[in-house]
């Protein structure tokens, strides 16, 4: 027999190493899946038994590298026979792993039949009827029913963070939603906790709002996107108790700030809300004060003066509110 070349020797060595690794992994997985063996013990046993798989791989590789003869055929058959147990072990380990990964189906316990009642005849076991394809299609394409349209005014309960950072639970009858020129959205309505008209910044609402009429949880985004069917408060606020309100005003001033930077406007709006004033987003006939800054627009000031709204500067506002 002619000596083997370097390429043939390299091929046999590579197949031997691959056979060792294959036998190692196959036997280790089989021990872990079948006997729940410790991982270290399984790998040590797999490393040892991998020598048999390496020997079988060397026989097969040598038979393929040698010229066709009776010896090469014998080597090839012996090597294949020695590799079969490792292939079966790996297949058995995978099958058992898939079977263990399936969730177990729990069968509810059968209630005991009271004494004295005739036993019902046994029900023959029948296979479950095949589910119609139309039903499966409807179940796969099922979509939840659309949310009912929100009509204002409505009573909501929600968490709110004020300008100081205090977290409170508010119950308010929200009648409308307004937006200022910066894009900030406000929920306007009657606060049943403070017994006065209030405005609530939407970005300070904590979590979802609870509709006290239906009990439904409504995200702030959905409420802001809802179509407003009523812009006038169609309810009668609860009467104010004289004893509880004897030291407070019987009305609420409304104010609009214009011509300020965004940071300064936020500060002034917080001061106004802390003083019990209503912050408005637009100029209207019900506005009491228009506070103007260095960059106030002439058209807005002219509109306020035409409607009889008091136009004041920042210092005047602070003297009134603080």
C-alpha positions in Angstrom: 0.0 0.0 0.0 1.4 3.4 -1.0 2.2 5.8 1.8 -0.3 8.5 2.5 0.3 12.1 1.4 0.3 15.1 3.7 -3.1 16.2 2.5 -4.6 12.7 3.2 -3.0 12.7 6.7 -4.4 16.2 7.4 -7.9 15.0 6.2 -7.8 12.0 8.5 -6.6 14.1 11.5 -9.4 16.7 10.9 -12.1 14.0 10.7 -10.7 12.3 13.8 -10.9 15.6 15.8 -14.4 16.3 14.4 -15.5 12.8 15.4 -14.2 13.3 18.9 -16.1 16.6 19.3 -19.2 15.0 17.8 -19.1 12.0 20.2 -18.4 14.2 23.1 -21.4 16.5 22.6 -23.7 13.7 21.6 -23.0 11.5 24.7 -23.0 14.5 27.1 -26.4 15.8 25.8 -27.8 12.2 26.0 -26.7 11.8 29.7 -28.1 15.2 30.6 -31.5 14.7 29.0 -32.0 11.0 29.9 -30.6 10.8 33.4 -30.5 14.5 34.4 -26.8 14.1 35.0 -24.8 17.0 36.3 -23.3 19.1 33.5 -19.7 18.6 34.5 -20.2 14.8 34.9 -21.9 14.6 31.5 -19.1 16.5 29.7 -16.4 14.4 31.4 -18.1 11.2 30.3 -18.7 12.6 26.9 -15.0 13.5 26.5 -14.0 10.0 27.4 -16.5 8.3 25.1 -15.6 10.7 22.4 -12.5 8.7 21.8 -14.6 5.9 20.3 -16.3 8.3 17.9 -12.8 9.7 17.0 -11.6 6.2 16.3 -14.6 5.5 14.1 -14.2 8.8 12.2 -10.5 7.9 11.6 -11.5 4.6 10.1 -14.0 6.2 7.8 -11.6 9.0 6.8 -8.8 6.4 6.2 -11.1 4.3 4.1 -12.0 7.3 2.0 -8.3 8.4 1.6 -7.1 4.9 0.6 -7.6 3.4 -2.8 -10.7 1.2 -3.1 -9.9 -2.3 -1.7 -11.3 -4.9 0.6 -9.5 -3.3 3.6 -10.9 0.2 2.9 -14.4 -1.2 2.6 -14.0 -3.1 5.9 -12.6 0.1 7.6 -15.5 2.1 6.2 -18.2 -0.3 7.5 -16.6 -0.6 11.0 -16.4 3.1 11.3 -20.0 3.7 10.3 -21.2 1.0 12.7 -19.3 2.7 15.5 -20.7 6.1 14.7 -24.4 4.9 14.7 -24.7 4.8 18.5 -23.5 8.3 18.9 -26.0 9.5 16.2 -28.8 7.7 17.9 -27.8 9.2 21.3 -27.9 12.8 19.8 -31.3 12.2 18.2 -32.7 10.8 21.4 -31.4 13.7 23.4 -33.0 16.3 21.0 -36.4 14.4 21.0 -36.5 14.3 24.8 -35.6 18.0 25.1 -38.4 19.0 22.7 -40.8 16.8 24.6 -39.9 18.4 27.9 -40.1 21.9 26.5 -43.8 21.4 25.6 -46.2 23.0 28.2 -48.1 20.5 30.3 -51.9 20.5 29.7 -53.7 20.8 33.1 -56.9 18.8 33.4 -59.5 20.3 35.8 -60.5 17.9 38.6 -63.8 16.1 38.2 -66.3 17.1 41.0 -67.4 14.2 43.2 -71.0 13.1 42.5 -73.3 13.5 45.5 -74.5 10.3 47.2 -78.0 9.1 46.3 -78.0 10.3 42.7 -77.9 7.9 39.8 -74.6 7.8 38.1 -74.6 9.1 34.6 -73.6 6.7 31.8 -70.0 7.0 30.6 -69.5 9.3 27.7 -67.5 7.6 24.9 -64.3 9.4 24.1 -64.5 11.1 20.7 -62.1 13.3 19.0 -62.7 17.0 19.0 -64.5 18.3 15.9 -62.3 20.0 13.4 -62.5 23.8 13.7 -63.9 25.5 10.6 -61.3 27.5 8.7 -63.7 30.5 8.6 -63.8 30.5 12.4 -60.0 30.3 12.6 -59.6 33.1 10.2 -62.0 35.3 12.2 -60.1 34.5 15.4 -56.8 35.3 13.8 -58.0 38.6 12.4 -60.0 39.7 15.5 -59.6 43.3 16.4 -60.9 45.0 19.6 -63.9 47.1 19.4 -63.2 50.8 18.9 -63.3 53.0 21.9 -66.5 54.9 22.5 -66.4 58.6 21.6 -65.6 60.9 24.5 -68.1 63.6 25.0 -67.3 66.7 27.1 -68.1 67.8 29.7 -67.3 64.6 31.7 -66.1 63.9 35.2 -62.6 62.4 35.5 -60.4 61.4 38.4 -56.6 61.6 37.8 -53.3 62.1 39.5 -51.7 65.5 39.0 -48.3 67.1 39.8 -48.5 70.8 40.5 -45.8 73.4 39.9 -44.2 72.7 43.3 -44.0 68.9 42.6 -46.8 67.8 44.9 -48.7 64.7 43.7 -52.5 64.8 44.4 -55.6 63.1 43.2 -58.0 65.4 41.5 -61.7 65.0 40.6 -62.7 67.5 37.9 -65.5 68.1 35.4 -63.5 68.7 32.2 -65.5 70.9 29.8 -62.9 71.8 27.1 -59.3 71.5 26.0 -57.3 74.5 24.9 -53.8 75.0 23.5 -51.5 78.1 23.8 -49.3 79.4 21.1 -46.4 77.2 22.3 -48.4 74.0 21.8 -49.0 73.3 25.5 -52.4 71.6 26.1 -54.7 72.4 29.0 -57.7 70.6 30.4 -60.2 73.2 31.5 -63.1 72.6 33.9 -64.4 72.7 37.4 -62.3 71.2 40.1 -64.5 69.5 42.7 -61.7 69.3 45.2 -61.0 73.1 45.1 -64.6 74.1 44.3 -63.5 76.5 41.5 -62.7 76.6 37.8 -59.2 75.3 37.2 -56.8 74.5 34.3 -54.6 71.5 34.3 -51.6 71.1 32.0 -51.8 67.8 30.2 -48.1 67.0 30.6 -48.6 67.1 34.4 -51.3 64.5 34.5 -50.0 61.3 36.0 -51.0 58.1 34.2 -54.5 57.6 32.7 -57.7 59.5 33.6 -60.6 57.5 35.1 -64.0 58.3 33.6 -66.3 58.3 36.6 -69.3 57.8 34.4 -68.2 54.6 32.7 -65.2 53.6 34.8 -63.0 53.5 31.7 -59.3 54.3 31.8 -58.6 57.0 29.2 -55.0 58.0 28.3 -54.3 61.7 28.1 -53.4 61.4 24.4 -56.8 59.9 23.6 -58.6 62.7 25.5 -56.6 65.4 23.7 -57.4 63.9 20.3 -61.1 63.4 21.0 -63.4 65.7 19.1 -64.9 68.4 21.3 -68.7 68.4 21.0 -69.3 71.1 23.7 -67.2 74.1 24.5 -69.6 75.5 27.1 -69.9 74.1 30.6 -73.2 72.3 30.5 -73.4 71.6 34.2 -74.1 73.6 37.4 -71.1 73.8 39.8 -71.7 72.7 43.4 -72.7 75.6 45.7 -69.8 77.2 47.6 -70.1 76.9 51.4 -69.7 80.3 53.0 -67.8 79.0 55.9 -65.3 77.2 53.7 -64.8 80.1 51.3 -65.2 83.1 53.6 -61.5 84.1 53.3 -61.2 83.5 49.5 -62.4 85.4 46.4 -65.8 84.5 45.0 -64.4 84.7 41.5 -61.3 83.6 39.6 -59.1 85.9 37.6 -58.1 84.7 34.1 -54.7 85.7 32.6 -52.7 85.2 29.4 -49.0 85.7 29.0 -47.4 86.8 25.7 -44.0 88.1 24.6 -42.0 86.1 27.1 -39.4 83.4 26.7 -40.6 79.8 27.2 -38.9 79.5 30.6 -40.1 82.8 31.9 -43.6 82.0 30.7 -43.7 78.7 32.6 -42.6 80.5 35.8 -45.3 83.1 35.4 -48.0 80.5 34.7 -46.9 78.6 37.8 -47.2 81.8 39.9 -50.7 82.4 38.5 -51.9 78.9 39.1 -50.5 79.0 42.6 -52.5 82.2 43.3 -55.7 80.5 42.0 -55.8 82.3 38.7 -56.9 80.6 35.5 -54.3 80.5 32.7 -55.8 81.0 29.3 -54.4 80.1 25.9 -56.1 82.7 23.7 -57.5 86.2 23.9 -61.3 86.3 24.5 -64.0 88.3 26.0 -63.8 86.4 29.3 -60.1 87.2 29.7 -59.3 89.6 32.6 -55.6 90.4 32.2 -53.1 90.2 29.3 -49.6 90.3 30.6 -47.2 91.5 28.0 -43.4 90.9 27.7 -40.7 92.5 25.7 -41.7 90.5 22.5 -45.4 91.0 22.7 -47.2 91.2 19.3 -49.1 94.3 18.4 -52.1 92.4 17.0 -52.7 90.5 20.2 -52.5 93.6 22.3 -54.9 95.5 20.0 -57.4 92.6 20.1 -57.3 92.6 23.9 -57.8 96.4 24.1 -60.7 96.1 21.7 -62.4 93.5 24.0 -61.8 95.6 27.1 -59.1 93.3 28.6 -56.7 94.9 31.0 -53.2 95.0 29.4 -50.5 95.0 32.1 -46.8 94.4 32.4 -45.0 91.7 34.5 -44.4 93.9 37.5 -48.1 94.8 37.7 -49.1 91.2 37.5 -46.7 90.2 40.2 -48.1 92.9 42.5 -51.6 91.5 41.9 -50.9 87.8 42.2 -48.3 87.6 44.9 
